[in-house]
Each structure stands twice: as structure tokens, then as C-alpha cells.
Amino acid sequence: MSTASITSNSFSPLRPTLQSKATNSNHLSTTSLGTTAGVEKGNHDQKTKAISYETFAPRSSIVRSNLTKLQVLTSSRPVAQSMSHSSKVAAPTTTGGSITTTHLNHNGKWNYLDAMLPPEILRDDAQYDTMGSLETRDAHIGSTLARAAQTSHHITEILTNTANLHKVLLDTVSLAQSISDRHSSLLQHSSELSLSAERLQNESNLLERHAMEIGLPLKHYDAVDRLGLQVGILFKNGNIVRGLSSVKVDDAAFSGILDDVDAAVRFFAERKDMSAADTTGNGAGNASKSSSSSSSGSAEYYRRSLALHEACMDLFKEAIVDRIAQTSLQIYGALDLKKKSVSGDTLEASLIYTRFHGISSRSRHLLNMVKERMGNNIEIPVVKSRKIGNRSEMVCPYTELWTLSRNTYIQNRSNLLNTSVGNHLDFLKDKHGLVGMTRLASVFLMRLCTAETVLYLDFFGKNEDKEKEEEEEEGQDTKENINANDSMETKSQNGTFHHGNSNNSRTKSTKAKTDTAALASKVMAKDGTYYDDDFQTFLDFLCNNLHRTIRRALISMIDLDTLCQIVSVLREERSLANSSPVTMAVARSLGRVIVDAQERLIFCANGMLSKEVVRFKATPMDLDYPDKLRRWKEKKEELKNPISNGIPSSIEDDALKLQMQIYESWFPPIRSVLKVLSKIFRVVEPKVFEDIALLGVQSCAKSLKEGSLYIEKKSGQLHCDLFLVKHLLILREQLSPFDMQLRSVERQLDFSDAGKAVSRFLANRNRRLFSMTTENALVTLLREGVHTREAPIDSKRDLEDALRSACNAFIEHTSASLAGAVITLIDQYKSITSTETPLHSHSFLSSDYVKAVFTRTLDRLEPQLGEVVTQMSLYMENSVTRGILLKPVIKKILRLLEESKRLVSLCHAEDKSSWTDDVKVEVLALIDNIDHIIKREAPLA
């Protein structure tokens, strides 16, 4: 059998399922393409068939062989394939992964039976001839046909199911389309119904609004006609007749009546304004309306509504204002306050408070009704008289009623309390003195302000329901804080424990603080402003009694101690009063009293300094130094040994007496300045204190200078220096705790150029005396002739300079008194060092003279140095101070002795005839003795 090339479009008989599926797929594809392209023309189909895909995608030999088999099976005649007639061509096929060869017939063509045979039995010709008989081939063909029939039956079922599924799918798509159309129609109908419903709702609202607009005037007309008899108003023939009301302000129905009247007033006021605007716009044509129509119109009913509102306000005034005034008159008569006053101890329990607390609940209820309506835009015309004619103003009646009630309350409370408060303060002043009265009066006024604030809030505070709600909220917060604090404080290392008494006391104190804080929150807002400034003015008026009482006593007081105590007590009480907004009226009054007391204190302090320091004239007893110090030292020894004198005393009394004796030993201006400054340091302002201290220190330094000159003449230079150093040290030491600068600027008028300015003024003939510009001649004269000269003053620096000068003077004078001859000798030697003359030519450098100088110095040194040390210990108790002051003197003398030794060596080297070795040794021995005495006496200082 010759082998031919495998053509396309044939499947192997061993894969019927694949073949059937491929056929079915080709059929579906053809059907789909036909359905899709059925509308196309024939020419287009011919063009499509003429296209060969072999050009773009060549088929393999296996594919061509399968296609050839398929063509043989589906056609009634064999199809010849191009093949070689001279040789057998084997077409490879794939079976189970191995490559076999498919044989053609002897003519090189496929026949129907060969195509139906499986590829396994298509072997070479020899094997094919020996394969078996014809029955075997028929058996194979029969089995192959059976399998092909079974596969075709299966494919037919699949196609049937597919067709049914396609039909169901088409029905489903049709049903979905129908549902979508119905849904669209439903949405359209729903939107139309919604629009119709909205239109109907708008029309319903419009009809309701029209109905309300139509019925609103009728309601207000009916209210005016109906409420007249209830509030005591009768409208008859255009007139208003007042009578007794059938309703009381305490009735529950009165609030509704008031609301109806307010609404009627607002409504008819608006209608009246609209009618006035229409009348103005229409011109004079509206003037022809009849009087009956005007009387029944909005203007008439507006007049009637105002009459009803005025009647309601009169009921309020009768229940609040008249009740307060009547109660005050009853209290005034019952207590006979015109002749006597109520004691401060029983003031809070008197009728002045109990009767007012009795009417406070009803008044607060009515005043809250008034306060709730203060912002409801109700305004009525009120005629207020002026000097030129009367003028009508629109005011809120509720605001006017609130203001009238508050002013009436404040005025009556002032009349009841003012006399009693003033008399009680006078009683405290007479009984306890001014200082004790200041403290007691402050406490009394703080208690009075608290009681008045509570009473005021009982009248003009919020409703009880609102207060209870706020108190519950604050109480809950306070309870949580207390529990938190208790849980933190009662913890210990082993656990927690409870302290009943401490918790109870803490709870009471916390509750008191909470009550005070709640009361303060009702008086002052969070931004620091008071809710009612007029009530604070009333409290200031009550507290001014303290100012008047203390001021009358301050005018005649000259005692600095009392004034300082008063200022200190007032400051303490003011700090306590400032702790709560309720008592700040007392703090303000105490502040005014403090200012007056400080002014009086400053005046008295300046007067004392002027008398005892600035204009001080020292007497011989004041400058009796050192005898004054000796007497003080003797008294000091007596106080140290009280048993020897037979006068027993306590240690505290001795210390006090000793301190007083120390003060008595000081110079009087020193005592006065320090006494005044120590008293006023903490009770006046720092700037004022520095000014007073500056004046005192300057005057005191001047007095010390003058006193030292007197002591120099009386007791000598040593006592003069020690007196000045002692008191300057005391002054500096006592002023250091005050921590002040003691600086100022002194301004003086300088008239040095006044003569020249007057000359130019007289020489100017064109001077303008009455010109209102800067070229005025008098202004020019003052500007050119008078100048201001400023000079800075630093008293602390001046004090240090004075102390330094006094110490240097003491050093110089003491050195001169101890070694004056040696100092003179050294100064003479230094004066000739610039000349070239020999030393032996000067007489003061002779051995005899030098020896006499050091001998005389040695003889006088020990008693003089002992006298200096003794006097220094008399003036200065502190040994350190004495050592510091004496140390420069000793250093100076020791330095002179060293220079003297060098001088003796020079004289001995130059003139050995007079300066022999024995003389030199003798002079050096004198110098060593002086040095030994100085070093021995120095520690004693």
C-alpha cells in the first residue's frame, strides 16, 4: 500500500467523541456566524470563502491527515490527494506518545473502510495481508460503528440539552426584560405619586397657614374683650373704667392671662404700624373713614391692650413694690428706729431680716415671672417729662418694673440698716479702741454683706426648681471630689482605714466652702463682672460707715505704732474680704481706709523725721561721748549681775533692758531714723518708703558730721573718729535688711541765665505779650531764663563714701598718734631722695636724733596703743570689727619700721663715724622693741 500525505479536515476513528464535539462545534460556529452575518450580501461571502488561511497558518501533516479522514467519512466518494506514485509516503500519527505510520491504499487514495479502521490495524502491507479473514475486519468495523453510533447518540443528547438550555435562556432573558420594563414603569408612577403628595402637603400647609392668619386676629380681639373683667378693666362707650380684678397675681391662671395680654399688645402694635404705613402711602383718601370703623380697628384694640397690660403691671407693683415699702414701714415703727438702733449682735435675728425673709418667697416667684418676660420685645409708650415739653419714649414695662422693684428694695434696706450699722461701729470704737474696732468691724461688715446677699438672692434670685437642679449638680461634683480625697488620704501601708471625726469635719468645711462658692457664683459672672452693680453700690454704701468712723479717728492720731497696727489689720482683713465676691464691698471700703491711714502715717513719719532728724539740734547730753558709753557699760555689767544688786529679774526682762540700753547709747538721729523706717517698712508702698528713707539717711549723715565736730573739740580726734565710724556702721548695718536702693533724681531750677533773658526781653521793642503762639515774649523769657537741672542722688553710695572716709581718717590719725615721729622722719627722708646730697649732711638723720625719735616713740607707744584699744572696745563690741579697723594701722606702722631699718642701714654704711656699730645695733633694737609691742597688742584689739 502506498503512503500518501495526510490532508486536513479528518479525525482518527479512535476519537469519536472529539470528532463529534468538533463537528458540533463547527456546526454551532457555522450557525452562529450565519445568524450573525445573515444580513450580509453574497458577494461578501464569496470574498470570505476565497481567502485561504493556509497562507497565514500552515497546517501540520497530522492535521491534514485528520482532515482528509473526516472528508472521506462525510462524503460518498473518495478524495484523491496529491502524492508520489513511485514510492510509499508514511504519514506519522501520534498514538499514546509513539509515532506510527498511516498507510494509504494501493492507488494512493483513502477509501471508506480504511478511514473507519483505527490507526492500530493500519500497518504495513505484509502485516495487513496476514491480519486475518474478512470476518475479523468486519468485526472491527462493526465495533467501530457501534462506538461511533454511541458517540453520535451522546452528541445528539448534548445538542438536545443545549437547545433546551438555549430556549430556557431566551425565556429568562425575555422575562428579565419584561420585569425591567415593569420596574421602570413603577418608578415613574412612584415619582408622580410623590410629587402629587408633596403638592398636596404644601397646599395643606398653605391652607392651615391661611386658616391661622384668619383666626389669629379673632383670637387677640377675643382675648382683649374677655380679659378686661378679669384684670379689673371695663370698656364702655370708648372709655376705660378701672375696677377690682377678679384674678390674683398668685393664681396659676395669671401667667396665662399675662401671656395673652403680651401677645395682644405685640399683635395690635404691629397692626397699628401697618395701618399707619398704609395711611401714609394712600394719602388723604383714608381720612374719610367713619369713627365706628376706627373704634373697632387695631388702634382702638391696641389702646385697650395697653390698658390691660398697665393693669397687670399695677397688680405686680401692688404685690411686690408696695409690699416691700409697707413691710419696711411696719418694721420701722415696730423697732422705733427713729429713736434707737438695733444692736449688731442681734441684727440678723431682728425683724429687719425675719420679716423680709417672710415675704421673699412670694416676691421671688413674681419677680421671676417679670424677669422671664424682660426679653420678649414688649415696648409701650411712656411719657417722660422734660424741661421743655414732654416726650414719649418706648420702654419695656417689665424692665421698668424690675428696676423699680430693685430700687425700692435697696432704698428701704438702706433706711433700715444705715443707722444701726453706724451706731454699732461707734460702739465698737468706744469699747475696743481703734485697732480692735478695725478688726471687729471688718468681721461684722463681712457677715452683714453675706446676710444681705442671701436676702437679696431670696428676692431677686432664680426659681427654686432651677436652683435645686444646679445645687444637685454641684453637690454631685463635690461628693465625688470628697470621696476621691478621702480615698487618697486614708490609705496606709497595710491597707485602708477610716477616721470618722476627721471625715466629718472635712465634710462640714467642704460643704461650707461649697455654699460660699455657690453664693459667689450667683453674684459674679465668670468674667469677673457683677450681675447687679446697683446692689454692690448699696453694699458699698453700708460699708462706707467703716470709712467714716475710722477717718474721723485718723485725723487726730499722731502715734506711729497705732497707725502701723491699723494699716496691718486693715490689710489682713482686706485679703480675707477679697477671697469671696460676696464680701468684696468690704474689701473696697477697707482699701479706701488703708489709703487714708497710709497718708496719715506718711504725714506723721515725715513730721517725726523733720522734727527729730532734719531739724535736730544736739545737746551736750546727746554728744556726751565717751562718758555716755561708759555709763551704758556699767549698766550692762549691773544687768549681768542682778543678784549682787539685790534686784531679782527674769532673763527676758534683762535682755529687753540691755537692748534698750544699747539703743539709748546711739546718737538720737540714728535712733529716730531706724525707729521710723522699721515701723513703716511693711505698711507703706516701696516707693514711698524709699523716699522717706532717703530723706532720713541724708539728714542723719549730716547730723553725724556735725556731732563729730563737736566731739572732736570736746574729747579729741580719736573719739571723733570712733564716734563717726561706730554710727555709720550701725546705720549701714541696720539699713541692709530693708533691701532698698536709696536713689533719686533731684531737680532744681537754674536761674543763672535769667539776667541775660530779662535784658533781651527789655531790649526787644517788638515783643508780643498777648500772642497765643510760642513766640509770646513772656513764654520766651521763661524758656530762656529758667532751666531745670537734674542731679542723681545715691544715698547708699554716699553712706559708703562717708564710712570709707571716716575709716581712713581714723587710720591716719591713729597712726600719727602712735608713730607720728617715725612717720615724720620717713617723710623727710623721702623728700631728700631726689637730691644727691649725702645723708650725714642732714641733721634729722644724725644718729642722736634718730635714736631719740625711736626712743620717744617706744616710750609713748605702749600706753597710747593701750588707750586706742580700750577706746575701740568701748565704741565697738565686736572684736572682729575692731580687728578689721586696727589692722591697716598696724600694717602701716610695720611698713614704717621696715623702711626705718633700711634707712638705718644706709646711714650706717655712709657715715660710720657717727653711726657706729653700737649705735646701729641700739637703734635696731629699739625698732625691734616697737615691732614686738605692736604685734603683741594687735590681737588684743
KOLKESE-344495 format. One record per residue (C-alpha): residue in one letter; x, z negated, y. Coordinates in steps of 0.1 Angstrom, whole numbers, plus 5000, padded with zeros to 4 digits. Layout:
REM KOLKESE-344495
AXZY...
//
This chain:
REM KOLKESE-344495
M500050005000S501450105034T501849845060A500049915094S500349745127I497749485134T495249585161S493249355184N489749205180S489949085143F489948735128S491248615095P488448575068L489748225061R488548115097P484848205098T483947905120L486448015146Q485348365143S481648275147K482448055177A484448325192T481648575186N479148325201S481448255230N481848625236H478148675234L477448385258S480148515281T478648865280T475148715286S476348515315L478248795330G475349025325T473048775342T475348715370A476249085375G472949235366V472249335401E475449535404K475449915401G476650135372N479550275390H480949935395D480549865357Q482450175348K485250095371T485349745355K485549895319A488150145328I490549855336S492949775307Y494249415305E497049525281T498949635312F498949285327A498949065295P500249245263R498849115230S500948995202S500949165168I498948875152V496248905179R496049285174S495749235137N492848985140L491049215165T491349505140K489849295112L486949195135Q486349555143V486249665107L483849385098T481449465127S481449845123S480250075094R483250295094P486950225092V489050255122A492450425120Q495350255135S498450425147M501150355121S504050515104H503250745074S506650735059S507150365054K505150045050V504849825080A504149455074A502249255100P503148895099T500448635098T500548265100T499248055072G499947685070G503047735091S504648005069I504948375078T503248615054T502648985054T499249155056H499149495038L497149805047N495750045021H497550345008N496250565036G497350315062K493750215071W491749895067N488649915045Y485749675044L486849495013D490449455024A489249305056M487049055038L489848935015P491748625025P495248685035E496548485005I495448764980L496849045001R500249064986D502449344977D501249634956A502649524923Q501149184926Y497849334938D497649564907T498349284883M495949054900G493049084876S489949274869L487349384892E485149074884T487848854898R487849044930D484049034931A484148664926H486448614955I484348844977G481148654967S482648314976T483948455008L480548595017A478848265008R481148085031A480548345058A476848305053Q477047935055T479147955087S476748205102H473847975094H475647695111I476347905141T472748005142E471647645143I474147575170L472847865190T469247755184N470047395196T471947535225A468947755235N466647445232L469047235253H469247515279K465547525281V465247145284L467947155311L466047415330D462847205328T464746905340V466247085370S462747215378L461346865376A464146725398Q463446995424S459746905423I460546535428S462946605457D460246815474R457646535470H460146285483S460846495514S457146525520L456746145515L459446075541Q457746305566H454446135561S456045785564S457745875597E454446005610L452745675600S455545465615L455245655648S451445615647A451845235640E454345195669R452045385692L449045165682Q451144845687N452244955721E448645035730S447644695716N450244515737L449244705768L445644615763E446544245758R448644255790H445744415809A443444155795M445743875806E446144025840I442444055843G441843695831L444843535850P443243525884L440043395869K441943105853H443542995885Y440343035905D438642825879A441442565879V441142525917D437342475916R437542255885L440442015895G439141935930L436941645920Q439541505896V442141455923G439641345949I439241675968L435841835977F435542185991K432342226012N431442496037G435142586041N436142226048I438241996027V436941646022R439241376007G437841105984L438840895954S440441065925S438941025890V442341055873K445340825875V449040925875D449540725844D446940925824A448141175799A445941445814F447541415848S450641615837G448441905826I446541885859L449841895878D450942195858D447742385866V448042305903D451642415904A450642745886A447742795910V450042745941R452542995928F449943245919F448043235952A451243225972E452343555956R448843705961K448843585997D452243756003M450944075986S447844076008A449944026039A452144316029D449144536023T447644436056T450844526074G451044866056N447444966061G447444886098A444444766118G441844906094N441944586073A440844376103S437244486098K436744286066S434044026066S434643646068S432943596034S435443816016S438343636033S437043296025S436743385988G440043565987S443543455978A444243306013E441443056010Y442242955975Y445942925985R444842676011R442742485986S445642485960L447842335987A445342065994L445141985957H448941975955E449141745985A446541515969C448741495937M451741415959D449841145976L448940995942F452640995934K453640835967E451040565962A452240485927I456040495935V456840465972D454140235982R454640025951I458339975959A457639885995Q454739645985T456939475959S459739425985L457339266009Q456039035983I459538925973Y460538886009G457538656015A457838465982L461538375987D461238336025L464338546030K463938546068K464938176069K467138136039S469038336014V469438335976S472438185961G474938425945D474938225912T471138275908L470838615924E470438815892A467738575878S465738575910L462638765919I464839025937Y465739165902T462939045879R460039195900F461839525903H462639545866G458939485861I457939805879S460940015869S459440145836R456340295852S458340425882R460940595860H458240775840L456640905871L460040995887N461041185856M457841385859V458841465895K462441545885E461441785858R459441985884M462141995911G463342335899N460142515893N460242725925I457342545942E457542555980I454942466005P454942496043V455742176062V455642146099K458641966113S458741866150R461541986172K462341916208I461042256218G457742326199N457042286162R458442496134S457042546099E459642526070M459242596033V460342296013C460042185977P457441895976Y459041745945T462441735961E460941575992L459141315971W462341235951T464341195983L461640975999S461440755968R465140705966N465540636003T462640386002Y464240215972I467640195989Q466340076022N464239796005R467139685983S469439676013N466939456032L466639216002L470339185994N472339226025T471738876040S472138696007V475438875999G476938806033N475938436032H477338395997L480738546008D480838306037F480138016014L482938115991K485338146020D484437796033K484737635999H487737805983G489737936012L490538296020V492738365989G490338205964M487438365982T489038705978R489238685940L485838525936A484138775960S485639075942V484338945908F480938875924L480739225940M481639405908R478939215889L476539295918C477339665916T476839675879A473439495882E472339735909T473540035889V471539925859L468439865881Y468840205898L469040385864D465940195853F464140365882F465840705885G467440745851K466440975822N463540925799E463740665771D463540925744K466441125757E468440805763K467840695727E468941025713E472141015734E472740645725E472340725688E474841005690E477340785709G476640495686Q477340705656D480640825670T481640465680K480640335645E482940605629N485740505652I485340135644N485240205607A488340415609N490240145630D489139865606S490240065576M493640125592E494139765604T493039575572K495439745548S498239545533Q500939605507N498839465478G495639615488T492939575515F491439255528H488739175554H488838945585G485238865594N485938695627S488338955640N486039235630N483039065647S484939015679R486339365678T482839505673K481539305702S484339415725T483939775714K480139755720A480739625755K483139905762T480740155748D477940015771T480240035801A481240395792A477640495787L476740345820A479640515837S478640855822K475140815838V476740755872M479641005874A479941355860K482941475840D484441655871G484641325890T481641365913Y478741115915Y475241225906D473841045936D476040995967D473340815986F473240535961Q477040505963T476640476001F474240195995L476740015973D479440076000F477139906025L476739596003C480539575997N481339606034N480239246037L483539156020H485439366045R483739206074T484238856061I487938896053R488639086085R487338806107A489738566090L492738816091I492638856128S493738496135M496138456105I499838446110D501138296077L503038556058D502638376025T498838376027L498838736038C501038836009Q498838645985I495738815999V497239165995S498439095960V495038965949L493239255965R495539505947E494839335914E491139335919R491139695932S492939805900L490139635879A487439785901N488940135897S488640115859S484940205860P482940445881V480240175884T482439945904M484340205925A482440105956V484139765953A487439935950R486840145981S485939836001L488939645988G491139945998R489939916034V490539536033I494039606019V494839836048D493739576073A495639306056Q498839516054E498539596091R498239226099L501139146075I503439416091F502539286126C503338926116A506639036099N507739236129G506838946151M508838696130L511838926128S511638986165K511538606173E513938476146V516438766143V516339026172R515938766200F517738486181K519938266203A522338056182T522637686190P525837476183M524037326153D523437676139L527137756142D528537426132Y530937566106P532737446085D531037096091K527737236080L529237346047R530937016042R527636836046W526037076022K528837005997E528336636000K524636665994K525336875964E527536605949E524836355956L522336565937K524636605908N524936225905P521436085912I521935765892S524735645914N522435665944G519635475926I517135765932P515835895899S514636255899S513936535875I516236825868E513837085882D513536895915D517236865917A517637245911L515037315937K516637085963L520037235956Q518737585961M517137485993Q520337326005I522137655997Y519537836019E520037576046S523737646047W523238006055F523138146090P519438136103P519038506109I520238576073R517538336060S514838486082V515538846072L515838776035K512738556036V510638826053L511839106031S511438915998K507838836008I506639176019F508639385993R505739435969V502839425992V503639706017E504340066014P508040156006K508540356039V507140066059F509439816040E512440036047D511740046084I511339666086A514439616065L516439856087L515439666119G516239326102V519639426088Q520739576121S519739276141C521239036115A524639216116K524639196154S523838816153L526638756128K529138936151E528038716180G528138406159S531638476145L533038506181Y531638156188I533138016156E536538166165K536637986197K535337666182S537137646147G539737916146Q540338256133L540238166096H536738016098C535638306119D536738556092L535438346063F532038296081L531638676086V532738766051K530538506035H527338606052L527938986049L528538936012I525338736010L523438996029R524739286007E524139095975Q520538985984L519539335996S520739515964P517639425943F515339595968D516739945960M516340095994Q518340356014L518140196049R518440536065S516540666095V516840906124E517040766159R515540986186Q516440936223L515541116255D518641266272F518241286310S521841396316D520641746328A517741606348G519641616382K520541986378A517042076367V515541896398S517942076421R516942416406F513242316409L513642226446A515742536453N513142776438R510742866466N508643096444R507842826419R504442836402L502942496400F499442596388S500342876364M498842836329T501743006312T505242896301E506642996335N504942696351A507542526373L506742176361V506942276325T510342446332L511542126349L510641916319R512142166294E515442196313G515841836324V514841636294H516241686259T515841496227R518941366210E518841266173A521241036157P521140946120I521340576111D522540446078S522340066079K523640026044R526840226052D527140026085L526839706065E529639816041D531839916070A531239576087L532139396054R535239606049S536339536085A535839166081C537839156048N540739356064A540739126093F540838816070I543738976051E545639046082H545038716099T545738516067S548938706060A550038646096S549338276093L551238236061A554238456067G554038566103A557738516110V558738726079I556238996090T557739006125L561339026110I560439316088D558639496116Q561639456139Y563939586111K561639896105S561739966142I565540006143T565840206111S565540526131T568640436152E572240446139T573240116154P574839866130L572739586117H575039306128S574639416164H571039286164S570638916169F567438896148L569439006118S572038736121S572438506091D571438196110Y568338356124V567238496091K567938176073A565837986100V562938226096F562738186058T563337806061R560437766086T558237996065L558937786034D558237466052R554837586065L553737796036E552537536011P550337336035Q548937646051L548237816018G546537506005E544437496037V543437856032V542537805995T540537486005Q538537666032M537937966010S536437735982L534337576009Y532837906021M532738075987E531737905955N532638195932S536238185922V536238555913T535238635949R537938415962G540538575940I539438925950L539638835986L543038655984K544738905961P545539155989V547138876009I549338765981K550339125973K551239186009I553438876011L555138955978R555839305991L557339156023L559538926002E560839225982E561639406014S563339086027K565639075996R566639436002L567239356039V569439056030S571539276006L572039536033C573139276058H575539116033A577039446025E577539546061D578639216077K580438996052S581938786079S578638616089W576738706058T578938526033D578138505996D576938146000V574638246029K573238526009V572638305979E571038046000V568638296018L567738455984A566938105971L564638046000I562838375993D562538285956N561037955965I558538125988D557738365960H557338085935I554937895958I552838205964K552438285927R551837915919E549037875944A547438205938P545538105906L544037815924A542138045947
//
